[in-house]
Amino acid sequence: SLLFARNFLTTFCIVWPTAAVVRDHVFEICPVSGLSMYPSLNNRADPKSREIVLVWKFSNKYEVGDVVTYRSPDDPNRQVIKRIIAKGGDAVTPRTPSHDFFSAGGTPGGGRRLRFEERHLPEGYVWLEGDNSEVSIDSNAYGAVPESMIMGKALFIVWPLTNMRRIADTIPAPAEMRVSRQLREI
């Protein structure tokens, strides 16, 4: 009993802090639900479908096409998963238009006109989108996101076992067509 308590306490004092450090700085297992990343994630087209992904946190270098987790700009307590469509220096035409307000006489305030305006991303920012543009709330809603908000890169689907695979870094064609890339040194 005393030996058990000592062993339990020793194990707890070693394992718990080690697990916390690994989860915060090396990798994390994250559940993914919803349809915003369909068909790359939750490919059964079921809103209640849930997969679990391995997120690698031991890096701060992210590339266009990477699927990443980040703190939601709308709710910093919530973790979101999307794909990097563009990085600082690139220009993106959002899939949703911005609004101009005008009147019939040409003075501001009377009516609305929609326009699709290219946005240039400053260095240190990324444009994040879900693969399923019909339902995704992403940079088209809240703009470019600082890279510092990225928590890690999703590498593998680990559950369910029938879906286990590496997550592709391919950008869907409709999103790729809206990006003007800055030439980067290799």
N, C-alpha and C positions, 0 to 999 in steps of 0.2 A: 504494500500500500504506500509506504513512504518512498520506496524505490520507484513505484509506478508514477507517483506524483512528481518526483524529481525528473524522471525520464520524459514525462509529458511536458513539464515546464521547459526543460532544455530544448526539446523538439519544437515546441511552440515558439520559443524565443529565437530559434534559428530559422525555421521554415517560414513563419509568417512574414518577417521583414524581408527575407530573400524573395519570396513570392511577390511581395509588394514592389520591390525594386525591379524585378523582371517584368511585371505587368506595366509599370510606369515608364520603363526605359528600353526594354528589349522587344517584347512582343505581347500581344493581348489577343484573346479569343473574344470576338464580338458577334452578337446576334444581328442579323439583318432581316427586317421585315418590310413589307410594302412593295409597291410596284415601280418605284422611281428608277431603279437600275435594271428593270426587265429589258431584254432577256439575259443580260450578263449575270445577274443575281436573281434569285427567286424565279427561275425560268419556267415555273409551272403556270404562270399568269393567274395565280390565285392570291388575292389581297391578304389572305391569312397565312400564306406560305411563309416559311421562315428557314433561313440558312444561317450557318455559323461560319465566319471567316477568320483566318489568321491574319492579324495586322502586325506588320514589322515596324517597330518604333525606333530601331537603332540606326537611324539615318535621318538626315535633314536635306537630302538631295532628291527632289521629285521631278519627274519628267512629264511632258505632255503625253496623255494616254493612261497615266497611272490612275488607279482607283484608290482614293484616299479617304480616311476618316478625318473629320475636323469638328471643331466646336461650331454649332449653328450660330450665325450672326443674329438670328431672331431670339434664341434662347441658349446662352453660353453653358447651361447645365446639360444640354442635349448634344449627343454625338451623332453626326450625320455622315453618310457615305455617298460620294459622287466621284465623277471622273474629271481629271484636269484636261480641259479643252484648250487652254492657252495660258501662257506665262507672261511675265513682265516683258515689255517690248513688243508683244504681239498686239494685233488689233482684232476685235471681235464685233460682229454685227449680231446683237441679241435677237433671239427668235421671237421675242415679244416687243412690240413697238413702244417708244416713249410717246408722250402726248404733248401736242402743241395746242395752246388755247388761243382762239382768234374769234373775231366777230365777222358778220357778213360785210361790214364796212372796212375790214382789215385791221381794226384795233383789237388789242388783246382782250380776252375775257368772254366773248360771246359764244363761241362754238368750239368744236374739237377737231383736230386733224391728227392722224396717226403718222408717225415717221419712224423709219428704221435707221438709226444712226450708229455708225461705227464707233466703237469705244477703244481707245488705246490704253493698254494696261501698264501702269507704272511698274518699275522694277520692284521685286519683293511681293508682288501680288499674282494671284492665279484666278482663272475663270473656271468655275466648277459647274458641271451639269450632270443630271441623271441621264442614263441612256434612253429612258422612256419619256420623251419630251411632253407627252400628253398629260402626265400627272406629276412631273418632277417640280419641286419648289427648290430653286437653285440660284446661281448667279444672275439668271434672267430676272429674278424677283428682287434680289438684294445687292447685286453688283459684284465687283471683284472682291476677293477675300485675301487678307494678308497671309502669306505663306506661314507665318508664325502661328496661325490658328490650326494648321494641319497637325494631326496627332500621330499619323502613321500611314503606311501604304498597305492596302489589302493585297495579299499575295495568293492565298489559296482558300477555296471553299473546303471546309473540313467536315461539315455535317449538313445534310444527311450523307451517309457514305455513298449512296448512289449518285450523288452530285459532286463528289470529291474531284477537284481539278484545280489547275493553276488559273488565276483570273487573267484573261487576255487584256493587253494594253492597246487594243484597237479602238479608235474613236469612230463612232457611228458616222456614216457618210453625210447625213444632213448637217451635223454639227461641224464636221471638218470643212465643209464648203463655206461656212460663215467666218472663217479665221484667216487672217493674213499673217503669216509667220515672219518674224524677224530672223535674219540669218545669224546663226550662233556659231561660235568657234567650237571645234571638236577637240 
